[in-house]
Amino acid sequence: MQRLKTRPQFQAVLAGSIVARTTHFALHRNALDAKAVQAKAEAQPDARALFPVQTTWIGAMVPKRWAKRAVTRNAIKRQIYTVSDDFSQQYPLAAYVVRLRREFSRKEFVSASSEQLKLAVRAEVQALLQAGAQAV
């Protein structure tokens, strides 16, 4: 599984459809059409292809709006990427973004990076990716 790195890659995936949702997360998907990617590369020979390798791509979007502290954002992203590796064989060739869409309660998770928060994130991301695998 390749990771999304650039803003145009994230924008392309977010322009696709939402495949699954949970309380705090949404899973966006954009199919990688090899013919469309090849036609775009031929039309613009100077531009690098958006997804140069034909494989499954994954990205994690954790906005500051929903996770104020960098420690929390990084912990959430680590959980997303770790869980997505477990599901890599269940997903077809496409690009995916797991987006945080709601804040985890700071009253319930007082610490910026606690084991409770990590376990809650991991459980919810597993449920999200399981639902996404069934929907695809």
Protein Blocks (a to p, Z undefined) as FASTA:
>chain_A
ZZdfbfklmmmmmmmccfbdcfkbccddddddfklmmmmmmmmmmbccfblbacdddddd
ddfklmmblklmmmmmmmmmmmmmmmmmmpccdddddddfbdcdfklmmbfbdfklmmmm
mmmmmmmmmmmmmmZZ
